[in-house]
Amino acid sequence: MRALIVIGLLWTGLLVACSRSPDDPLVGRVDEAISRGYDYLLGRQEEDGAWRSKLYPGYTDGESLSPLVIKALLYGPSGPEGRAAGERGMKFLASRLPPHQSKMTFPVYSLSMAAIDLSRSSAHREVRDAIITDLRGHQLTEQLGWKPEDLSYGGWGESKQPYRRPPGNRIDPSRSANLSVTLFALGALRLAGAPPDDQAVKKALIFVQRCQNYPGDGGFFFSPTNLRQNKAGDKRSYGSMTADGLRCLLRGGLAGDDPRVQAARGWVLEHYDPLRNSGDFPPEQEEMREALYFYYCWTTSHALVESGPLAEGDWARPMCQELLRRQHPKGYWRNEQGRMTEDEPLVATPMALAALVMARSALSPSP
């Protein structure tokens, strides 16, 4: 339950915290950076309420990119103007989703985030529930011919249409399940009210556990079937996926003292690096480490806040300092490495903002 209510508690608490003058000078700088980041996002909203990329054609439809920006506005201390912009964004999404035939680049990601956004407003529950039904239809379970012994069973993948299991072993790895997409889909289901004993949640946990090196170092990798996209190499644990996996375990209903949860949290803290995506990346994969930096900060900050004592490991201060260093004078963030589209400010900025908001909640009251 902690993993689900913490977002709401932080959202409420940070509205108060960011309105007062902190004694810690770093907190003041973080609050200023958060404000400038929100100003940048507000300035990029279009007349219909959507956000669209000027860099990536796949993010020009409005439905693909807007949910990520709206999520940063609605679940952070964006103020009255930010919440109003988020409301306009939700109205745009509600008018366009769920699509009869998806043209979104990553539909399960975007639909999951849209459902998370629309969960903030009772006015959009009907659309939200329709999206949840659509997401359930994408889960790789018996309904699509998948069996419990299949490595992808219970997870979600990046297929534009529900991926029915092909005969034999002719499975397309790019359409099989992966941990990142599963994290978003699980979050959408849980925030929509699905309990831990919901069959979709229970089956998802089966897939999640297959992505953990347990017994072993306790870390996580991207997918047991799509080995080429394991960013640190074949089944090697790495930072962004271990944080994703830790969050999935909690969303799957495991308690904070569960051995798998403890092993994953221990890995995140032991390998934590505020400057780069942690883990043992082989030389040929090093560029992927930097390409996922803002995603790494986003999911790591959430994982550590959701899973245990906020001050443990003193991770928040160095993360804040590095994110402040990387912020552009105009308020946005972007990654020089474009392999994972983080060179688009509308991708990097919402994730950097969310990471700052979460880390800000964990800062020590003294410098």
C-alpha positions as CSV (number, residue, x, y, z in Angstrom):
1,M,0.0,0.0,0.0
2,R,2.9,2.4,0.8
3,A,3.9,2.3,-2.9
4,L,0.5,3.5,-4.0
5,I,-0.3,6.2,-1.4
6,V,3.2,7.7,-1.3
7,I,2.6,9.7,-4.5
8,G,-0.5,11.3,-3.1
9,L,1.1,12.1,0.2
10,L,4.2,13.6,-1.4
11,W,2.1,15.6,-3.8
12,T,0.2,17.2,-0.9
13,G,3.2,17.6,1.3
14,L,5.4,19.1,-1.3
15,L,2.8,21.8,-2.1
16,V,3.3,22.9,1.5
17,A,7.1,22.3,1.6
18,C,7.8,24.2,-1.6
19,S,5.8,27.2,-0.4
20,R,8.0,27.8,2.6
21,S,11.5,29.2,2.9
22,P,13.8,26.3,3.6
23,D,16.8,26.6,5.9
24,D,18.8,24.2,3.6
25,P,20.2,26.3,0.7
26,L,20.1,23.3,-1.6
27,V,16.4,22.9,-1.0
28,G,15.9,26.5,-2.0
29,R,17.8,25.9,-5.2
30,V,15.9,22.7,-5.9
31,D,12.6,24.5,-5.4
32,E,13.7,27.2,-7.9
33,A,14.8,24.6,-10.4
34,I,11.5,22.8,-10.1
35,S,9.6,26.1,-10.7
36,R,11.6,26.9,-13.8
37,G,11.1,23.4,-15.1
38,Y,7.4,23.7,-14.8
39,D,7.5,27.1,-16.5
40,Y,9.2,25.5,-19.4
41,L,6.5,22.8,-19.7
42,L,3.7,25.3,-19.5
43,G,5.2,27.3,-22.3
44,R,5.2,24.2,-24.6
45,Q,1.5,23.4,-24.2
46,E,-0.4,23.8,-27.4
47,E,-3.8,25.3,-27.9
48,D,-5.7,22.0,-27.9
49,G,-4.1,21.1,-24.5
50,A,-1.5,18.7,-25.9
51,W,2.3,18.6,-25.9
52,R,4.1,17.6,-29.2
53,S,7.7,17.0,-30.1
54,K,9.5,19.1,-32.7
55,L,12.2,16.6,-32.9
56,Y,10.6,13.1,-33.2
57,P,7.8,12.5,-35.7
58,G,6.5,9.6,-33.6
59,Y,5.8,12.1,-30.8
60,T,3.8,14.6,-32.8
61,D,0.3,13.1,-32.4
62,G,-0.3,14.5,-29.0
63,E,-1.4,11.3,-27.4
64,S,2.1,9.8,-27.3
65,L,4.0,12.5,-25.4
66,S,1.3,14.4,-23.4
67,P,0.7,11.8,-20.8
68,L,4.3,12.0,-19.6
69,V,4.1,15.8,-19.2
70,I,0.7,15.7,-17.6
71,K,1.9,13.2,-15.1
72,A,4.7,15.5,-14.0
73,L,2.3,18.4,-13.6
74,L,-0.5,16.5,-11.7
75,Y,1.7,14.6,-9.4
76,G,4.1,17.4,-8.4
77,P,3.9,20.9,-6.9
78,S,3.2,22.7,-10.2
79,G,0.8,25.2,-8.6
80,P,-2.6,26.4,-9.8
81,E,-1.3,27.2,-13.3
82,G,0.3,23.8,-13.6
83,R,-2.8,22.0,-12.4
84,A,-4.9,23.9,-14.8
85,A,-2.6,23.0,-17.7
86,G,-2.8,19.3,-16.5
87,E,-6.6,19.6,-16.6
88,R,-6.6,20.9,-20.1
89,G,-4.2,18.0,-21.0
90,M,-6.5,15.5,-19.5
91,K,-9.5,16.8,-21.5
92,F,-7.4,16.4,-24.6
93,L,-6.6,12.8,-23.7
94,A,-10.1,12.0,-22.8
95,S,-11.3,13.1,-26.2
96,R,-8.8,10.9,-28.1
97,L,-8.4,7.8,-25.9
98,P,-8.6,4.9,-26.0
99,P,-7.9,4.8,-29.8
100,H,-9.8,2.4,-32.0
101,Q,-6.6,1.7,-33.9
102,S,-3.4,2.9,-32.2
103,K,-0.9,5.0,-34.1
104,M,1.1,5.8,-31.0
105,T,4.8,4.9,-31.1
106,F,4.7,3.1,-27.7
107,P,1.0,2.6,-27.0
108,V,1.2,0.6,-23.8
109,Y,3.6,3.1,-22.2
110,S,1.4,6.1,-23.3
111,L,-1.9,4.4,-22.4
112,S,-0.6,3.4,-19.0
113,M,0.5,7.0,-18.2
114,A,-2.8,8.4,-19.6
115,A,-4.7,6.1,-17.2
116,I,-2.5,7.2,-14.3
117,D,-3.2,10.9,-15.3
118,L,-6.9,10.4,-15.6
119,S,-7.0,8.7,-12.2
120,R,-6.5,12.2,-10.8
121,S,-10.0,13.2,-11.9
122,S,-13.4,11.6,-11.3
123,A,-14.6,13.4,-14.4
124,H,-12.6,11.1,-16.6
125,R,-13.2,7.8,-14.9
126,E,-15.2,6.3,-17.8
127,V,-12.3,6.9,-20.2
128,R,-9.8,5.8,-17.6
129,D,-11.6,2.5,-17.1
130,A,-11.8,2.0,-20.9
131,I,-8.0,2.4,-21.1
132,I,-7.6,-0.1,-18.2
133,T,-9.7,-2.6,-20.2
134,D,-7.5,-2.0,-23.2
135,L,-4.3,-2.6,-21.1
136,R,-5.7,-5.8,-19.7
137,G,-6.2,-7.0,-23.2
138,H,-2.5,-6.4,-23.9
139,Q,-1.2,-8.6,-21.1
140,L,0.5,-11.7,-22.2
141,T,-1.6,-14.4,-20.6
142,E,-4.0,-17.2,-21.5
143,Q,-6.3,-14.8,-23.3
144,L,-3.6,-14.4,-25.9
145,G,-2.4,-18.0,-25.9
146,W,0.5,-17.6,-23.4
147,K,1.1,-20.3,-20.8
148,P,2.7,-19.9,-17.4
149,E,5.8,-21.7,-18.5
150,D,6.4,-19.0,-21.2
151,L,9.1,-16.5,-20.0
152,S,6.9,-13.6,-21.1
153,Y,3.8,-14.8,-19.3
154,G,2.1,-12.2,-17.2
155,G,4.1,-9.2,-18.6
156,W,3.4,-6.5,-21.1
157,G,5.4,-5.6,-24.2
158,E,5.6,-2.9,-26.8
159,S,3.3,-4.4,-29.5
160,K,0.9,-1.9,-31.0
161,Q,-1.8,-4.6,-31.0
162,P,-2.3,-7.4,-28.4
163,Y,0.4,-9.9,-29.2
164,R,-1.1,-13.4,-29.5
165,R,1.5,-16.1,-28.9
166,P,2.7,-17.6,-32.2
167,P,3.0,-21.3,-32.7
168,G,6.2,-23.0,-31.7
169,N,9.2,-20.8,-30.8
170,R,8.6,-18.2,-33.4
171,I,8.2,-15.4,-30.8
172,D,9.2,-11.9,-31.8
173,P,11.5,-10.7,-29.0
174,S,10.7,-7.1,-29.7
175,R,7.0,-7.8,-29.0
176,S,7.5,-10.0,-26.0
177,A,7.2,-8.7,-22.4
178,N,9.7,-6.4,-20.7
179,L,10.0,-5.0,-17.2
180,S,9.8,-1.3,-18.1
181,V,6.4,-1.5,-19.9
182,T,5.2,-3.9,-17.2
183,L,6.0,-1.3,-14.5
184,F,3.8,1.3,-16.2
185,A,0.9,-1.1,-16.9
186,L,1.0,-2.3,-13.3
187,G,1.0,1.3,-12.0
188,A,-2.0,2.1,-14.1
189,L,-4.0,-1.0,-12.8
190,R,-3.1,-0.4,-9.2
191,L,-4.0,3.3,-9.2
192,A,-7.3,2.4,-11.0
193,G,-8.1,0.3,-7.9
194,A,-6.9,-3.2,-8.8
195,P,-5.9,-5.0,-5.5
196,P,-2.9,-7.2,-5.1
197,D,-5.0,-10.3,-5.6
198,D,-6.3,-9.1,-8.9
199,Q,-5.4,-11.9,-11.4
200,A,-3.7,-9.4,-13.7
201,V,-1.5,-8.2,-10.9
202,K,-0.7,-11.7,-9.7
203,K,0.3,-12.9,-13.1
204,A,2.4,-9.8,-13.7
205,L,4.3,-10.6,-10.5
206,I,5.3,-14.0,-12.1
207,F,7.0,-12.1,-15.0
208,V,8.6,-9.5,-12.8
209,Q,10.3,-12.2,-10.6
210,R,11.7,-13.8,-13.8
211,C,13.5,-10.5,-14.5
212,Q,15.3,-10.6,-11.1
213,N,18.7,-12.1,-10.5
214,Y,17.4,-13.9,-7.4
215,P,18.9,-15.8,-5.8
216,G,22.0,-13.9,-6.9
217,D,22.8,-10.2,-6.6
218,G,19.1,-9.2,-6.3
219,G,19.2,-6.8,-9.2
220,F,17.0,-6.8,-12.3
221,F,17.3,-6.8,-16.1
222,F,15.0,-5.7,-18.9
223,S,13.7,-9.0,-20.2
224,P,14.4,-12.7,-20.1
225,T,13.4,-13.0,-23.8
226,N,14.5,-9.8,-25.5
227,L,18.2,-10.1,-24.6
228,R,19.4,-7.6,-27.2
229,Q,17.6,-4.8,-25.3
230,N,19.1,-5.6,-21.9
231,K,21.0,-2.4,-21.7
232,A,23.9,-3.7,-19.6
233,G,24.1,-7.0,-21.5
234,D,22.7,-10.5,-21.2
235,K,20.8,-10.6,-17.9
236,R,23.2,-8.3,-16.1
237,S,21.6,-6.2,-13.3
238,Y,21.6,-2.5,-13.8
239,G,20.3,0.6,-12.1
240,S,17.2,1.7,-14.0
241,M,15.8,-1.8,-14.3
242,T,16.5,-2.7,-10.7
243,A,14.6,0.4,-9.6
244,D,11.8,-0.6,-12.0
245,G,11.8,-4.1,-10.6
246,L,11.8,-3.0,-7.0
247,R,8.7,-0.8,-7.8
248,C,7.0,-3.7,-9.6
249,L,7.5,-6.0,-6.6
250,L,5.8,-3.4,-4.4
251,R,3.0,-2.9,-6.9
252,G,2.6,-6.6,-7.0
253,G,1.8,-6.6,-3.4
254,L,5.1,-7.7,-1.8
255,A,5.8,-6.2,1.6
256,G,8.9,-4.1,2.3
257,D,10.5,-6.8,4.4
258,D,10.1,-9.5,1.6
259,P,13.5,-11.0,0.8
260,R,13.1,-10.1,-2.9
261,V,12.3,-6.5,-2.1
262,Q,15.2,-6.2,0.4
263,A,17.6,-7.7,-2.1
264,A,16.5,-5.3,-4.8
265,R,16.6,-2.2,-2.5
266,G,20.0,-3.3,-1.3
267,W,21.3,-3.5,-4.9
268,V,20.0,0.0,-5.7
269,L,21.7,1.5,-2.6
270,E,24.9,-0.5,-2.9
271,H,25.4,0.4,-6.6
272,Y,23.9,3.9,-6.5
273,D,25.6,6.5,-8.6
274,P,24.1,10.0,-9.0
275,L,26.2,10.7,-12.1
276,R,25.2,7.8,-14.3
277,N,23.0,4.7,-14.6
278,S,24.5,2.2,-12.3
279,G,25.7,-1.3,-13.0
280,D,28.4,-3.1,-14.9
281,F,27.9,-2.1,-18.5
282,P,30.2,-3.8,-21.0
283,P,32.2,-1.3,-23.2
284,E,30.0,-1.8,-26.3
285,Q,26.9,-0.8,-24.2
286,E,28.4,2.3,-22.4
287,E,26.5,4.8,-24.6
288,M,23.2,3.2,-23.3
289,R,24.2,4.1,-19.8
290,E,24.1,7.8,-20.5
291,A,21.1,7.6,-22.9
292,L,18.9,6.5,-19.9
293,Y,20.2,9.0,-17.3
294,F,17.0,10.9,-16.7
295,Y,14.9,7.7,-16.7
296,Y,17.4,6.3,-14.2
297,C,17.0,9.3,-11.9
298,W,13.2,9.2,-12.2
299,T,12.7,5.6,-11.4
300,T,15.5,5.4,-8.8
301,S,14.1,8.3,-6.8
302,H,10.6,6.8,-6.9
303,A,11.9,3.3,-5.9
304,L,13.9,4.6,-2.9
305,V,11.1,6.8,-1.6
306,E,8.5,4.1,-2.0
307,S,10.5,1.3,-0.5
308,G,12.0,2.4,2.8
309,P,13.6,5.0,5.0
310,L,14.0,8.2,3.0
311,A,17.4,9.1,4.4
312,E,19.0,5.7,4.0
313,G,22.1,5.9,1.9
314,D,22.0,9.7,1.6
315,W,21.1,9.4,-2.1
316,A,18.9,12.5,-2.5
317,R,21.4,15.3,-2.1
318,P,23.9,14.2,-4.8
319,M,21.1,13.4,-7.2
320,C,19.7,16.9,-6.7
321,Q,23.1,18.5,-7.1
322,E,23.7,16.7,-10.4
323,L,20.2,17.4,-11.8
324,L,20.7,21.1,-10.9
325,R,24.0,21.1,-12.8
326,R,22.4,19.6,-15.9
327,Q,19.5,22.0,-16.0
328,H,19.5,24.4,-19.0
329,P,19.3,28.2,-18.1
330,K,15.9,28.2,-19.9
331,G,14.6,25.6,-17.4
332,Y,14.5,22.4,-19.4
333,W,16.7,19.3,-19.3
334,R,17.9,17.3,-22.3
335,N,20.3,14.5,-22.8
336,E,23.2,14.9,-25.3
337,Q,22.8,11.2,-26.0
338,G,19.7,10.6,-28.2
339,R,19.5,6.8,-28.3
340,M,16.5,6.7,-26.0
341,T,14.9,10.1,-27.1
342,E,16.0,11.9,-23.9
343,D,17.5,14.6,-26.2
344,E,13.9,15.7,-26.5
345,P,13.3,18.2,-23.7
346,L,9.7,17.1,-23.4
347,V,10.9,13.6,-22.6
348,A,13.8,14.5,-20.3
349,T,12.2,17.5,-18.4
350,P,9.2,15.7,-16.9
351,M,11.5,12.9,-15.7
352,A,14.0,15.2,-14.3
353,L,11.3,17.2,-12.5
354,A,9.7,14.1,-11.0
355,A,13.1,12.9,-9.8
356,L,13.8,16.3,-8.2
357,V,10.4,16.3,-6.5
358,M,10.9,12.9,-5.1
359,A,14.5,13.6,-4.0
360,R,13.4,16.9,-2.5
361,S,11.1,15.0,-0.2
362,A,14.1,12.9,1.1
363,L,16.6,15.8,1.6
364,S,18.0,16.1,5.1
365,P,16.7,19.3,6.8
366,S,20.3,20.5,7.3
367,P,22.9,21.1,4.6
